[in-house]
Amino acid sequence: MHTINLRGIKLFAYHGCLEEEALIGGNYIVNVQIKFDFTNAAISDNLKDTLDYCAIYEIVKHEMAVRSKLIEHVAERITSRIKNEYPNITGISVEVVKLNPPIHGQVDEVSVVIEK
């Protein structure tokens, strides 16, 4: 099995349950791992035989721009959209990391992971 990873997608977004988060936003990192047979691409050296990393990035960027209260909801939207647009993938993992969450204490990040 083959794996394509997009790690460290850094975006600014407005997710969160608090009203302040909707106003001031915050920094996020998204990591995507896709299981996909890219044997043909490895032989042909042709983009049409694999997944376009730029297209995956654009999906992540678009879904992160849609405000949600929960990062769980954002991760599900990203996962579902990638699965719908690329039905030939055999597995996917999406992690949404919220940096410096508004918690009463020192916490660097919180994250959720969805695997399908």
URWORA-V832410 format. One record per residue. N is the residue number from 1. RES is the residue in one letter. PHI is phi in radians with two decimals (NA if undefined). Layout:
# URWORA-V832410
n=N res=RES phi=PHI
n=N res=RES phi=PHI
This chain:
# URWORA-V832410
n=1 res=M phi=NA
n=2 res=H phi=-1.92
n=3 res=T phi=-2.32
n=4 res=I phi=-2.03
n=5 res=N phi=-2.04
n=6 res=L phi=-2.06
n=7 res=R phi=-2.00
n=8 res=G phi=1.28
n=9 res=I phi=-1.27
n=10 res=K phi=-1.69
n=11 res=L phi=-2.44
n=12 res=F phi=-1.84
n=13 res=A phi=-2.58
n=14 res=Y phi=-2.12
n=15 res=H phi=-1.58
n=16 res=G phi=2.47
n=17 res=C phi=-1.41
n=18 res=L phi=-1.45
n=19 res=E phi=-1.06
n=20 res=E phi=-1.06
n=21 res=E phi=-1.16
n=22 res=A phi=-1.22
n=23 res=L phi=-1.57
n=24 res=I phi=-1.76
n=25 res=G phi=1.21
n=26 res=G phi=-2.88
n=27 res=N phi=-1.65
n=28 res=Y phi=-2.37
n=29 res=I phi=-2.23
n=30 res=V phi=-2.10
n=31 res=N phi=-2.10
n=32 res=V phi=-2.18
n=33 res=Q phi=-2.15
n=34 res=I phi=-2.17
n=35 res=K phi=-1.60
n=36 res=F phi=-2.79
n=37 res=D phi=-1.40
n=38 res=F phi=-1.89
n=39 res=T phi=-0.98
n=40 res=N phi=-1.05
n=41 res=A phi=-1.16
n=42 res=A phi=-1.12
n=43 res=I phi=-1.52
n=44 res=S phi=-1.42
n=45 res=D phi=1.06
n=46 res=N phi=-2.14
n=47 res=L phi=-1.01
n=48 res=K phi=-1.12
n=49 res=D phi=-1.65
n=50 res=T phi=-2.42
n=51 res=L phi=-1.58
n=52 res=D phi=-1.43
n=53 res=Y phi=-1.01
n=54 res=C phi=-1.12
n=55 res=A phi=-1.16
n=56 res=I phi=-1.11
n=57 res=Y phi=-0.99
n=58 res=E phi=-1.11
n=59 res=I phi=-1.08
n=60 res=V phi=-1.05
n=61 res=K phi=-1.03
n=62 res=H phi=-1.12
n=63 res=E phi=-1.20
n=64 res=M phi=-1.20
n=65 res=A phi=-1.36
n=66 res=V phi=-1.57
n=67 res=R phi=-1.08
n=68 res=S phi=-2.41
n=69 res=K phi=-1.31
n=70 res=L phi=-2.04
n=71 res=I phi=-1.22
n=72 res=E phi=-1.06
n=73 res=H phi=-1.17
n=74 res=V phi=-1.10
n=75 res=A phi=-1.06
n=76 res=E phi=-1.16
n=77 res=R phi=-1.08
n=78 res=I phi=-1.09
n=79 res=T phi=-1.05
n=80 res=S phi=-1.10
n=81 res=R phi=-1.15
n=82 res=I phi=-1.10
n=83 res=K phi=-1.06
n=84 res=N phi=-1.19
n=85 res=E phi=-1.42
n=86 res=Y phi=-2.30
n=87 res=P phi=-1.15
n=88 res=N phi=-1.52
n=89 res=I phi=-1.30
n=90 res=T phi=-1.77
n=91 res=G phi=-2.99
n=92 res=I phi=-2.61
n=93 res=S phi=-2.33
n=94 res=V phi=-2.18
n=95 res=E phi=-2.01
n=96 res=V phi=-1.95
n=97 res=V phi=-1.93
n=98 res=K phi=-1.78
n=99 res=L phi=-1.46
n=100 res=N phi=0.86
n=101 res=P phi=-1.15
n=102 res=P phi=-1.36
n=103 res=I phi=-2.02
n=104 res=H phi=-1.34
n=105 res=G phi=2.78
n=106 res=Q phi=-1.58
n=107 res=V phi=-2.36
n=108 res=D phi=-1.21
n=109 res=E phi=-2.84
n=110 res=V phi=-2.24
n=111 res=S phi=-2.57
n=112 res=V phi=-2.22
n=113 res=V phi=-2.27
n=114 res=I phi=-2.07
n=115 res=E phi=-2.15
n=116 res=K phi=-2.36
